[in-house]
Amino acid sequence: KTIRTMNEINENAASVYLAQHYGEIQEEITELSSKRNFAGIFQAIVNHINLLLSKGQIEKIGVRIKFIGWLHKRGNEYVRYIIENLFVRSFEGMKRRCTAEQWIYVYQLIPNNLKHVYQFQHTNYLIQKTSL
């Protein structure tokens, strides 16, 4: 584990970055931020990415995922927790909605830090599933 400094991005700063980066849902993010609903912001982002997927706008999804990877690296413990437990967990559903070719493309765009979380979650899921 790396030693984290005091200049980590908290959920308030992260909300501002997200509102700037997700222009299409900026108003929703700003409203959720005003209610201090950081988890809700990530649910809105997951919904937005699923909408982009349904429209076949795969390139936009890659840009969005890379930004979340950047935020995960720089976020405080709570920001990383929400990203791991809401955003990264949504990858499995995204994978189901993608064609094989789309998923291969999207997966290549996922930053390594998020890929490691996804692979860890997926491995644990498979272990739990086989032990039932």
N, C-alpha and C positions, 0 to 999 in steps of 0.2 A: 504493500500500500504506500502511496505517496503521501507526504505530509501536505496537508491543505493549509492554505493561508487565509487570512481574514478577509481578503478581497474576493471571496467567492460570490457568485451571483445568487442572490436570494430570490424567493418567489415573486416579490414585488418588481425587482429589476427584470427578472425573466419574463414577467407578464408584459412589460413595456417592449422588450425585444421581440416577443412573440407577436404582439399587436402590429409592430412595424413590419415584421417578416411575412405575416399572413394577411396581406391586404384585403383579400376577399372576405375574411371573417373578422376583420379588425374591430368592428362595432361590438360583435358578440364577445370577443376576448376582453375588450375594454369594460363592458358591462359585468362580465364574470369577475374580472379583476377588482372592480369597485366593490363587489360583494365578497372579496377575498376567497374566491372559489377557484383555487389553482387546479384542483383535480378536474373541475368542470371545464377549464380552459383546455386541458389535454384531451378530454372527451370530445370537445368541439373540434380539435385538431384531427383526431382520429376520424371523426365523421366527415370532415372536410377532405381528408386524404382518400377515404372510401368513395366520396363523390367524384374526386378527380379520377380515381381508378375506374369507376363506372363510365366515365366520359372518355376513357382511354388516354388521359393526359399523364402518361407515365413519366415523362421528362420532368414535369413540375413536381411530381412526388419525390424524385431523387433529390432535388434542391431542398425540399422541405425536410426530408430525413437527414440530410447532411447538416442542416442548421440545428436540428435537435441533438445530433451527435456532438456538435460544438458546445451546445448548452449543457449537455450531460457532463462533458469534461470539465466545465468551469463552474457548474452549479454546486450549491451547498448540499448537504446530506438530504434534506427534504426534496429539493429540486430533482436530485438524482433518483430518489425513491419513487417519486411520482412518474418520472420518465420511464423507469424500469417496470413499474407495476401497472401503468396505464398504456403508455405508448408502445414499449417493446412487446408487451403481451398482445397487442393488437396485430402483430406481424403474422401470427398463425391464421387469424381470420382473413387477413389480406392475402396470404398465400393461397387460401381456399378460393378466394374470389378471382385470383389471377389465372391466366393461362400459364402453362409451364414456361413459355418463352418470356412472358411478362415478369414472372417471379424471378427467373434467372437474371433478367435485366435489373429489376428492383433490388435484388439481393446484392448484386455487385456494387450498388450505390450506397448500401448501408455502411456507415463508418465502423471501423474495427471495434471501437469501444461498445457500440450497440450490438454488433454481431456477437461479441463475447457474451454479453448478457443474454441475448436470444438463445445462443447455443447452450448456455448453462441452464436456462429455464426449460428448454426443449428436452435436454437430457434428463433433468429431474422429473419432468412430466412423464417421459417414457419409462423411467424407473418406477414411478408411482403406479403407472398404468399396468405394468407387468407384475407388480407385487399384489395387485387386488385379487 
